[in-house]
Amino acid sequence: MKDSQSQDKACWTREMLNTFCDICIKAIEKGMRLNTHFDKVGWKYNKWDEIKKDWRIWKKLIFKTGVGWSPELGTISATDEWWKSKFKEIRGARKFRHSGIDPVLCCKYDIMFTNIVAT
């Protein structure tokens, strides 16, 4: 039996992420997320936690002044020096250097994760 550390992670396409978010948003609208996660009648996905972590990092990055969006790169347009400082400042920022969170998907994440109460 393999332990969970050695199992391969699933490869999520943008379409799969959008579908996952749509399902989660419907569950939220039905009142299945009481606090920071879904209740037992709802769902508890590892992907939820992973997306939430990425969303928090992304929000920290995009709220910094002096940066823009690069449609060609699909991420933040900033100098190499800016990125180097963010790598030191924000753990996990490196993954967004060459590929960010699509604005449409980020709007879905906002619905999913904004106003979550930590208990």
Secondary structure, 3 states (H helix, E strand, C coil): CCCCCCCCCCCCCHHHHHHHHHHHHHHHHCCCECCCCECCCCCCCHHHHHHHHHHHHHHHHHCCCCCEEECCCCEEECCHHHHHHHHHHCCCHHHHCCCCCCHHHHHHHHHHHCCCCCC
